[in-house]
């Protein structure tokens, strides 16, 4: 075939080009690409595996870590479910053209419960929700069928969570107060859009001048009797077998059979369901973990956490690898054979595990909000036992322990001054005659003077004082000396051990410099976290301190 000039045929189909510019390339192209055999591919994969750097759980690759989502404090808005509306219905059967009213009542709204469980370690699941609503009750139906009850909501929080109320809105209490403030003749026989439901074929103008029966009094369900009294203040320091009721669902509306009378033989109206209560609460972890690792940056805390648990915390040879607390769980009894350690809690319950918190590293002057700030010093006082992690190859271990305790002592003194200032700001000075002189700041409470009395509304404040926690200096503690496999660290460890024995005997003062500090049972445990050597002593010593 000769080339057709003036067309783009050779460009689209080069095999038809008679000039041979593209034919050679096509003929020289192999018909089948070479593919290695299975054995050759296995050899190639083995060579690549040998060239790749080896990694393990204690020495992982840079991208082998799990992102930790952690929250120890949050605010939630809890909205109980509203009640369903009553039904307007009449009996319709054969030979009964206009039967009596048979509308059902609306269902009650769902309630919100809270329960403390052992498995939870963080509040991040609740913190990202913000607003939690229980479902609304279903409306009533004909043939006297009541509406279905709304589904309840169960909030599971870690053990050691403190719940405190910030604000509350109770529509039932507001309605009762409104009735007390309004004259009786203004309430009787009055049409209210927020209370009444009309027959679908009716319009509101038909009832503008009509006489309505008295509104039924506000009702509360029987479930509300077990509700936590206001204001809500709970300290869930132990697991709760039965969930506790925080916000009870509202009662549903009444069907039209409730309003049958001589004046209204066939009522074409029913009542709406009551709106649910809304509570704003603050959740805060009083106990972050059983053990907290405290140390300087790059001291080996994350590697140590990986060595004693299955945590996948990020590790690296640079400072501030950990930017937020990592929580790990050390299993003592995996229910397979004899447990590794036999321990029990203060309540007699067998201890099957304990939690460990890898707290970000502290830097000099951390109590002055340097480094990662005061936010992470706050995590230290939420641990039951403190484990000071020091690097034997990074200088004097005794001086490292003293520097860490110096920062914690300064933070404890700072918290003491803040607590005293908050206590003084909430005090109220009373006078024998005349109006009282409040010294409460507007940020802490809303104070209103109504005549002779003084009313303080704690719900008006959006800020709550800090939780009273146990001082850091009174907590049990011990020292974990990491990187003990390096050369020249034996002498450094011997000096550290001698110093702790002197503190325990009273020859040396407590490194914090505070009185009544804990120094009963001090120990230094040498470990090599990256090799997993010596770490088995940490659970044994920790359990002995937790049981004390």
VOGU-3710 file (C-alpha; in Angstrom, 3 decimals, decimal comma):
1> xxxxxxxxxx> 0,000/0,000/0,000  1,444/3,317/-0,988  1,482/6,223/1,321  -1,439/8,567/0,918  -0,055/12,086/0,967  -1,843/14,790/2,888  -3,369/12,511/5,485  -2,464/11,530/9,036  -2,846/7,830/8,335  0,862/6,951/8,915
11> xxxxxxxxxx> 0,828/8,842/12,209  -2,169/6,935/13,500  -1,151/3,569/12,020  2,650/3,405/11,639  2,519/-0,244/10,478  0,977/0,927/7,189  3,794/3,345/6,466  5,561/2,231/3,289  8,620/4,353/3,907  9,825/1,897/6,547
21> xxxxxxxxxx> 10,619/4,508/9,193  8,562/2,719/11,809  8,610/-0,802/10,441  12,114/-1,547/11,629  11,313/-0,588/15,134  8,276/-2,789/15,160  10,127/-5,814/13,737  13,018/-5,409/16,145  10,632/-5,437/19,131  10,617/-8,847/20,859
31> xxxxxxxxxx> 7,401/-10,795/20,629  7,489/-11,989/24,287  8,951/-10,108/27,235  11,365/-12,083/29,394  9,863/-13,149/32,752  12,003/-14,711/35,472  11,091/-18,084/36,875  9,706/-18,674/40,322  13,065/-19,756/41,734  14,784/-16,679/40,313
41> xxxxxxxxxx> 12,147/-14,421/41,847  12,652/-16,119/45,221  16,379/-15,433/45,010  15,719/-11,770/44,165  13,342/-11,383/47,105  15,877/-12,967/49,462  18,575/-10,546/48,298  16,247/-7,575/48,853  15,370/-8,858/52,332  19,064/-9,097/53,241
51> xxxxxxxxxx> 19,696/-5,552/52,035  16,705/-4,131/53,983  17,482/-3,007/57,558  16,298/-5,396/60,252  13,654/-4,176/62,707  11,948/-5,577/65,777  9,357/-4,550/68,306  12,010/-2,880/70,481  13,980/-1,409/67,571  11,292/-0,694/64,960
61> xxxxxxxxxx> 11,514/1,042/61,625  10,892/4,813/61,604  7,360/4,331/60,253  6,440/1,420/62,549  4,424/3,131/65,243  0,805/3,762/66,143  -0,551/7,261/66,523  -1,798/7,790/70,064  -5,081/9,605/70,528  -5,316/10,750/74,114
71> xxxxxxxxxx> -7,525/13,089/76,126  -7,717/13,353/79,912  -10,209/16,230/80,096  -13,288/17,183/78,080  -16,638/18,928/78,232  -19,842/17,223/77,121  -23,373/18,437/76,555  -25,797/15,665/77,499  -29,329/15,978/76,108  -31,927/13,498/77,305
81> xxxxxxxxxx> -34,555/12,415/74,802  -37,815/14,337/74,532  -41,107/12,554/74,922  -43,266/11,554/71,962  -46,533/13,359/71,175  -49,924/11,999/72,098  -52,200/10,679/69,358  -55,604/12,013/68,258  -57,613/9,018/67,081  -61,179/7,706/67,181
91> xxxxxxxxxx> -62,557/4,212/66,987  -63,642/3,216/63,475  -65,231/-0,198/63,090  -68,102/-1,787/61,279  -71,462/-0,390/62,399  -69,570/2,193/64,508  -69,261/5,298/62,351  -68,099/7,679/65,073  -66,545/5,807/67,946  -64,935/7,113/71,097
101> xxxxxxxxxx> -61,430/8,504/71,334  -58,700/5,866/71,410  -55,408/7,741/70,810  -52,346/6,382/72,564  -49,825/8,224/74,701  -46,382/9,175/73,443  -43,335/7,195/74,487  -40,787/8,442/76,980  -37,449/9,751/75,737  -34,174/7,933/76,111
111> xxxxxxxxxx> -31,972/8,436/79,160  -28,204/8,905/79,490  -26,216/6,637/81,812  -22,549/6,554/82,784  -20,378/3,647/83,897  -16,727/3,285/84,889  -14,982/0,254/83,383  -11,452/-1,128/83,611  -10,688/-1,382/79,905  -10,865/2,333/79,077
121> xxxxxxxxxx> -7,769/4,511/79,478  -8,686/7,784/77,741  -11,586/10,186/77,193  -10,874/10,836/73,503  -13,869/8,787/72,342  -16,217/11,131/74,191  -14,212/14,319/73,640  -14,571/14,163/69,856  -18,368/13,866/70,110  -19,020/17,007/72,158
131> xxxxxxxxxx> -22,822/16,726/72,165  -24,487/13,447/73,091  -28,224/13,105/72,563  -30,529/10,286/73,504  -33,219/9,396/70,980  -36,694/10,858/71,168  -39,745/8,806/72,132  -42,093/7,713/69,378  -45,520/9,270/68,961  -48,642/7,455/70,125
141> xxxxxxxxxx> -50,812/5,555/67,661  -54,431/4,659/67,188  -56,219/1,818/68,951  -54,709/3,060/72,247  -51,188/2,033/71,214  -48,525/3,838/73,185  -45,383/5,127/71,505  -42,112/3,248/71,701  -39,608/4,399/74,282  -36,457/6,142/73,052
151> xxxxxxxxxx> -33,143/4,309/73,111  -30,822/4,987/76,037  -27,179/6,058/75,769  -24,435/4,479/77,893  -21,191/6,387/78,422  -18,237/4,216/79,446  -15,370/6,106/81,065  -12,068/4,993/82,638  -11,839/4,263/86,325  -10,749/7,403/88,158
161> xxxxxxxxxx> -12,932/9,815/86,172  -14,460/12,792/87,962  -17,708/14,236/86,570  -18,678/17,773/87,544  -21,674/19,772/86,376  -21,165/23,124/84,661  -24,654/24,118/83,513  -28,150/22,674/83,487  -31,414/23,450/81,709  -34,499/21,667/83,020
171> xxxxxxxxxx> -37,638/22,599/81,000  -39,919/20,892/83,534  -38,624/23,032/86,407  -38,900/26,151/84,246  -42,516/25,301/83,420  -43,407/24,754/87,066  -41,834/28,095/87,983  -43,741/29,776/85,150  -47,022/28,391/86,423  -46,297/29,662/89,926
181> xxxxxxxxxx> -45,508/33,150/88,591  -48,657/33,311/86,404  -52,177/33,897/87,657  -54,532/30,939/87,549  -57,128/32,611/85,321  -54,445/33,311/82,701  -53,471/29,641/82,462  -56,909/27,993/82,501  -58,450/27,289/79,113  -55,626/28,837/77,123
191> xxxxxxxxxx> -54,344/27,657/73,737  -50,581/27,112/73,691  -48,826/26,026/70,549  -45,956/24,429/72,488  -48,312/22,232/74,520  -51,296/21,212/72,382  -51,654/19,165/69,187  -54,750/19,701/67,017  -56,611/17,300/64,777  -54,977/17,199/61,328
201> xxxxxxxxxx> -58,056/18,546/59,552  -58,306/21,484/61,949  -56,609/24,852/61,791  -55,493/26,949/64,764  -58,031/29,685/63,965  -60,851/27,241/64,759  -59,581/27,071/68,337  -58,648/30,718/68,776  -61,729/31,416/70,894  -62,407/27,832/71,994
211> xxxxxxxxxx> -62,153/26,757/75,589  -59,450/24,231/76,347  -59,212/22,044/79,426  -56,613/22,671/82,045  -53,134/21,548/81,127  -52,045/18,477/83,077  -49,369/19,045/85,644  -45,775/18,385/84,668  -44,849/14,766/85,131  -41,609/12,882/85,606
221> xxxxxxxxxx> -41,013/9,260/84,793  -40,321/6,696/87,470  -36,796/6,353/86,092  -36,061/9,947/87,163  -36,217/8,868/90,820  -32,830/7,170/90,437  -31,235/10,172/88,743  -28,099/11,647/90,304  -29,178/14,725/92,301  -28,153/18,123/90,969
231> xxxxxxxxxx> -25,546/19,469/90,753  -23,797/16,371/89,432  -20,515/15,609/91,220  -19,264/12,056/90,839  -15,917/10,483/91,644  -15,785/7,119/89,863  -12,684/5,792/91,590  -13,931/2,196/91,400  -15,638/0,205/88,630  -19,414/0,514/88,735
241> xxxxxxxxxx> -21,356/-2,687/88,194  -24,615/-0,831/87,540  -24,695/2,254/85,281  -25,615/5,523/86,975  -28,372/7,724/85,575  -27,231/11,247/84,662  -30,173/12,572/82,624  -33,590/10,909/82,622  -35,724/10,992/79,503  -38,824/13,190/79,400
251> xxxxxxxxxx> -42,362/11,873/79,605  -44,474/11,525/76,467  -47,632/13,478/75,722  -51,184/12,344/76,516  -53,598/11,019/73,922  -57,074/12,479/73,401  -58,845/9,881/75,634  -57,413/11,700/78,682  -59,512/14,796/77,888  -62,938/13,173/77,417
261> xxxxxxxxxx> -65,572/14,983/79,489  -69,087/16,328/79,198  -67,725/19,502/77,699  -65,410/17,611/75,278  -67,055/14,250/74,454  -64,791/13,810/71,406  -61,706/15,890/71,970  -59,733/16,702/68,850  -56,564/17,649/70,662  -53,728/15,989/72,582
271> xxxxxxxxxx> -50,604/17,163/74,349  -47,050/17,246/73,095  -44,237/15,374/74,775  -42,103/17,202/77,315  -38,660/18,406/76,181  -35,660/16,627/77,648  -33,218/17,969/80,185  -29,831/19,270/79,030  -26,727/19,092/81,228  -23,205/20,347/80,493
281> xxxxxxxxxx> -20,595/18,395/82,421  -16,818/18,302/82,639  -15,040/14,947/82,669  -11,514/14,756/83,993  -9,220/11,844/84,750  -8,068/11,949/88,345  -5,897/8,881/87,821  -4,124/8,773/84,466  -2,297/5,467/84,963  -0,968/3,204/87,676
291> xxxxxxxxxx> 2,646/4,043/86,773  4,048/7,152/85,108  7,447/7,295/83,405  9,189/10,599/84,231  12,487/11,521/82,628  14,474/13,830/80,412  14,000/13,794/76,638  15,605/10,840/74,821  16,064/8,861/78,050  14,497/5,688/76,610
301> xxxxxxxxxx> 10,979/5,932/78,064  9,140/4,914/74,888  11,483/1,977/74,257  10,990/0,881/77,860  7,215/1,051/77,371  7,544/-1,181/74,308  9,721/-3,618/76,270  7,201/-4,246/79,073  3,985/-4,009/77,035  2,665/-4,401/73,497
311> xxxxxxxxxx> 2,501/-0,660/72,968  3,582/0,687/69,587  4,778/4,050/70,816  7,013/6,011/68,475  10,722/5,696/69,248  13,727/7,499/67,826  17,201/8,776/68,592  16,078/12,414/68,781  14,538/14,415/71,599  10,784/14,894/72,025
321> xxxxxxxxxx> 9,791/11,777/70,144  6,782/11,620/72,460  4,549/14,679/72,225  1,598/13,336/74,189  1,201/10,575/76,787  1,289/6,994/75,519  -0,692/4,514/77,576  0,416/0,878/77,685  -0,972/-2,108/79,560  1,237/-4,656/81,307
331> xxxxxxxxxx> -0,612/-7,969/81,446  -0,030/-9,992/84,613  -2,559/-12,750/83,921  -3,492/-13,625/80,340  -5,732/-16,483/81,580  -3,403/-19,063/80,028  -1,816/-21,221/82,668  -0,407/-19,831/85,885  -0,259/-15,997/86,096  3,132/-14,297/86,029
341> xxxxxxxxxx> 2,396/-12,348/89,210  -0,304/-12,848/91,820  -1,523/-9,512/93,102  -4,760/-8,024/94,370  -6,187/-4,532/94,614  -7,140/-2,731/97,790  -10,739/-3,914/97,426  -9,687/-7,581/97,260  -10,155/-7,806/93,494  -7,422/-9,734/91,684
351> xxxxxxxxxx> -5,113/-7,521/89,658  -4,726/-8,931/86,148  -2,910/-5,936/84,645  -1,762/-2,398/85,335  -1,426/0,641/83,083  1,748/2,579/82,321  1,913/6,159/81,016  4,854/7,334/78,944  4,870/11,059/79,781  6,746/13,452/77,449
361> xxxxxxxxxx> 10,222/14,454/78,562  10,776/17,262/81,033  13,309/20,023/80,399  14,903/22,464/82,865  12,440/25,150/84,044  9,463/23,087/82,866  7,459/24,511/85,785  7,835/27,909/84,075  5,922/26,587/81,062  9,050/25,824/79,047
371> xxxxxxxxxx> 9,416/22,853/76,745  6,034/21,152/76,410  4,663/23,284/79,244  2,676/22,770/82,393  0,115/20,611/80,633  2,369/17,566/80,827  3,546/18,209/84,353  -0,137/17,903/85,198  -0,041/14,299/83,941  2,659/13,420/86,469
381> xxxxxxxxxx> 0,398/14,071/89,461  -2,237/11,766/87,932  -0,042/8,669/88,243  -0,220/6,471/91,319  3,454/5,439/91,222  6,313/7,395/89,619  9,156/5,677/87,762  12,077/8,041/87,083  13,825/6,938/83,897  17,466/8,088/83,726
391> xxxxxxxxxx> 20,090/7,430/81,059  23,271/5,982/82,568  25,256/6,988/79,508  24,196/10,648/79,533  26,035/11,919/82,599  25,597/11,798/86,352  22,444/9,780/87,144  22,159/11,223/90,673  22,128/14,754/89,322  19,488/13,766/86,756
401> xxxxxxxxxx> 17,190/12,461/89,500  17,700/15,630/91,537  16,892/17,841/88,534  13,692/15,937/87,812  12,560/16,164/91,423  13,460/19,850/91,499  11,025/20,531/88,631  8,283/18,458/90,243  8,741/20,216/93,606  8,519/23,636/91,933
411> xxxxxxxxxx> 5,365/22,564/90,117  3,856/21,256/93,368  4,513/24,599/95,079  2,978/26,415/92,123  -0,155/24,274/92,292  -0,414/24,946/96,023  -0,372/28,707/95,454  -3,005/28,406/92,710  -5,270/26,361/94,988  -4,999/28,946/97,768
421> xxxxxxxxxx> -5,766/31,769/95,324  -8,847/29,961/94,018  -10,068/29,327/97,559  -9,699/32,997/98,499  -11,453/34,182/95,321  -14,516/32,049/96,127  -14,871/33,354/99,679  -17,805/35,639/100,530  -17,570/38,330/103,201  -20,790/38,704/105,178
431> xxxxxxxxxx> -21,851/41,763/107,135  -24,206/41,786/110,093  -26,213/44,744/108,738  -26,721/45,943/105,196  -26,182/44,094/101,984  -23,508/41,406/101,868  -20,268/42,155/100,137  -19,401/39,303/97,804  -15,823/38,668/96,884  -16,677/36,044/94,289
441> xxxxxxxxxx> -15,317/36,921/90,873  -17,673/37,054/87,934  -15,591/34,366/86,262  -16,280/31,822/89,027  -19,952/32,404/89,835  -22,923/34,562/89,018  -24,086/36,505/92,068  -27,447/38,225/92,091  -28,991/40,116/94,969  -32,768/39,615/95,021
451> xxxxxxxxxx> -34,105/41,606/97,930  -32,939/40,462/101,336  -31,213/37,266/100,175  -28,166/36,467/98,129  -28,372/33,808/95,429  -25,312/32,205/93,915  -25,773/30,267/90,697  -22,845/27,898/90,197  -24,201/26,819/86,815  -23,417/30,202/85,305
461> xxxxxxxxxx> -19,689/29,538/85,385  -17,928/27,825/82,499  -14,758/27,239/84,551  -14,326/24,799/87,402  -11,500/24,775/89,939  -8,761/22,184/89,625  -9,258/18,811/91,216  -7,674/18,313/94,650  -5,060/15,644/93,984  -2,490/13,908/96,128
471> xxxxxxxxxx> 0,825/15,829/96,278  3,503/14,486/93,976  6,117/14,251/96,724  3,961/11,817/98,720  3,672/9,266/95,900  5,785/6,071/95,859  8,644/6,188/93,355  11,654/4,294/92,114  14,357/4,726/89,462  14,829/2,800/86,219
481> xxxxxxxxxx> 18,391/3,117/84,911  18,273/2,568/81,143  21,068/1,815/78,649  22,936/-0,161/81,296  24,526/-2,330/78,583  26,917/0,445/77,580  30,497/0,416/78,753  31,471/2,574/81,715  28,002/2,769/83,265  28,653/0,458/86,238
491> xxxxxxxxxx> 30,245/3,176/88,329  27,436/5,608/87,553  24,837/3,025/88,612  26,727/2,262/91,824  26,668/5,946/92,786  22,934/6,109/92,050  22,230/3,038/94,161  24,290/4,391/97,062  22,453/7,712/96,898  19,022/6,052/97,044
501> xxxxxxxxxx> 20,087/3,945/100,027  21,231/7,097/101,813  17,894/8,829/101,103  15,981/5,810/102,363  18,067/5,669/105,531  17,645/9,401/106,170  21,328/10,296/105,732  20,485/12,305/102,622  17,521/14,624/102,244  14,741/13,922/99,798
511> xxxxxxxxxx> 15,710/15,154/96,305  12,600/17,342/96,186  13,612/19,206/99,340  10,035/18,961/100,667  8,982/17,662/104,041  6,837/14,537/104,499  8,058/13,210/101,139  7,886/9,467/100,470  11,182/7,591/100,898  10,113/4,263/102,360
521> xxxxxxxxxx> 11,164/1,765/99,660  13,542/3,139/97,056  15,240/1,053/94,408  17,222/1,454/91,190  16,606/-1,139/88,470  19,238/-1,384/85,683  17,788/-2,373/82,317  18,628/-2,475/78,639  15,295/-1,657/77,059  16,379/-2,108/73,453
531> xxxxxxxxxx> 17,577/-5,634/74,262  14,739/-6,429/76,663  17,156/-7,308/79,476  16,257/-6,672/83,125  12,771/-5,337/82,362  11,052/-8,276/84,090  11,886/-6,703/87,486  9,825/-3,591/86,750  6,360/-5,266/86,956  7,352/-7,088/90,145
541> xxxxxxxx> 8,518/-3,934/91,897  5,604/-1,882/90,598  3,002/-4,359/91,843  4,605/-4,381/95,291  4,302/-0,561/95,451  0,728/-0,573/94,149  -0,319/-3,120/96,783  1,151/-0,963/99,559
//
